[in-house]
Amino acid sequence: MKRIVSVLFMMGAAFGASADLSPAAHSIAEANKVIREKPEQYTSYNLLAMALVHRAQETADDGYYAQAEDAVRKSLELSPHNFDTGKIQVSILLGEHEYPAALEAAKTMNKQVPDDVMVYGLLTDANLALGNYKDAESAAQWMLNLRPGNLPALIRAAHLRELFGDAEGAYELMEMAYQSTVPTETGERASLLTQMGHLRFASGNTDAAEKLFQQALTSLPAYYSALGNLAQVRIAQKRYEEAVVLLGRRYEAAPRAEYRYDLAEALRLAGRADEAQKAFAEFETTALAESSKRQNSNRELIFYYADHAHQPAKALQVAQPEYAWRHDVYTLDAYAWALHVNGEDVEARKLMETALALGIRDASLYRHAGEIALKTEDPAAARRYLKQAAELNSVDAEQARITLAGLAH
């Protein structure tokens, strides 16, 4: 365990060398300072673990979760089975996409302490990721019942409202959360501004979305999520070269496989075919290497095989095990599309109708539903779905407009 402590101290020294720390990085440095002063207090390691989780969320660098696990192990050595450390463990599982394990752990903790607000937050997160939306809604409501207006509950309720099709209600809750967040919490504020921008963009208000994304980047420069969302604005504006630059910056900040996929898409749209082909190939190699893990890029891999590589059998091969363990709307969509490109449109349509029954308004899901409805010889439903896609923002919305125009002739 001395090795763990020395590594933690080294991290603190590295962060301490920077004069311009993000809130999470600053918290890591402060936690390491407390550990040096009080190395036998488990709470010091809990502070460090949570700071590392926040840093992982801030940077999309999963390596911080492994470091958080080290801190948790030290905390449990000093105080076995302490409840607060258990909650951090669940947060780490969520960050690593170990959603079934996170859900079971959160349920156990909920039985132990039925009135802990943040345990309900963990239950909400795990159920959302798995597609258990009624259970997620119930847990979020418990958060609000136990502590009305609390910030974590507002954010989770906003996500649920978006999924249920109430984008304006979701925006109002996000704005309430933003107004309740102190200015020094620049990472949290950047995240909230980005989510607010996403809601505005998805609803068709590109100008408002762009301002919010720029504000987020002012709050936290190089924030990967704001860069990615601003790139989507540029794509909607057909400013593809600018989107490539933004997505390149995001990939440099957070070199994840799914971000390489988005960059490849932007390169393709910009007419840089050779670079796009190379980026797609690099994405495929990386995505396949992690495909069997919970933390993966399987949704992007499904669409790559379906839409770019034109290997439908491989798309379905990736989609089936993913669908076996999670039924959120985005996994339903990806699986349905894999079935569609394999000619299994009746089953694909059932999945799309299940996904859209929740109320979500998403251009990609609507376009896929429209294309699948065409194959099941239901042009009226196809037009309805494609029209809904065309009213929103994204490459899928543009493609839906093209398909609709073709149907008119």
Phi, psi and omega in degrees: 000341175299326179299318180298312182299318181295323178295318180297319179296321179297322178297318179298320179295321181294316179292323182295339181285345181268134181273349184233076184272144169289165178305316181293317179296322177296319179296324177297315179298318180294319180295319178296326176296317178296320180297319179298325182278325184224070186291348182259009178260121182297330182297332178296319180287330174296318177300317180294316181300315180293323177297322178292322175299315179296324179293322176298318179292327183286329188245348187062025177261106184291345178300333179292333178293321177297321178293323177296322177299321177300315180295321179297317179300319179294319178300317182287334172296320183280329182213083183302139173067019180288142192294318183297321178295325177300319178296321178295320178302319179294321177300321178294316178302319177296317179297328179271006179066023175273065190294316178300317179295320179297319181296315180295319179295319180294322177298318179298316180293325180296324177292325180289316181227090188290349183247022177276118185299314186288337174296321175296326175297318178294321175298319178300311184298314182295317180293322176301313183295328182271350181088016177271074194288326177295317178294323178296317180297318179297316181294319178296322178295322176298322177302315182288326178294319183286324181215085185305135175077007182291145189301310180300325180289321179300317181296315180293320178297325178296317178300318180294319179297321177298314179298328180273005174093006181258076184294322181292319176296322177297317180297318180300318180292318178298320180294321176299317179296318180297316180294337180270355183266127184294148184302333181289341179276067187295326179294313179296319180294320178297319179297315180294318177299321179294318179293323175296318178297320178301317180294320178293318181295314181298332180274357177102000181265082186294319183298314179296320179298314181300317179298319180292319178295319178295322178295320178298318180289334172291321180290320181219088182304142179067021177293119191300321183291319178294321177298315180295320180289321177296325176298322178296325174298314181298323178295317178298329178275000182062030175261069193292323180296323177292324176296320178300316180298314181296316181288331173295319177296319179296317182294324176296320180286326184217086186284070179259153185301316182296332178284330173294322178299313179299321177296318178299318177301316180294321177298320178297314180295329179281358178083013181262072192298316183295317179294322178296315180299318179296317181294321177297318180296319178294321177300312183301316181300313181292316182295320178295324181296332182251006189299327183276354179271161176293319178276099187216180176239040188293327178297313178297324180294322177299313182290329176297311181293324183286317192253337185245309180280342180055049176236076187302323181298321178292323177302314180291324179299323178284321187290323187299310179292331178293316179294333182296334185243353177211140185234034174291165188298327183286327175289321175301317179298312182296318180294318179299320181292323176297319176297318181301311183290348174262009176082007182263065191283332179296312178292322178299319181294321178301317180295318180295322178293324176295317180296314184284340179298337179296330180115354184302140177249100185222126185299320181296313180296318179297317181297315179299318179298321179294315180297320180291321178298324176301318181289338177264016175059047175232076184297330180295314178295322179300313179298320181297313180293317182294324177295320177296321177294317184295336181281351183255188183248135170152172174300323179297324177296318178296317178296323178295322178298319180296315181295318178299317180299322178295325179290336183286344183265000000 
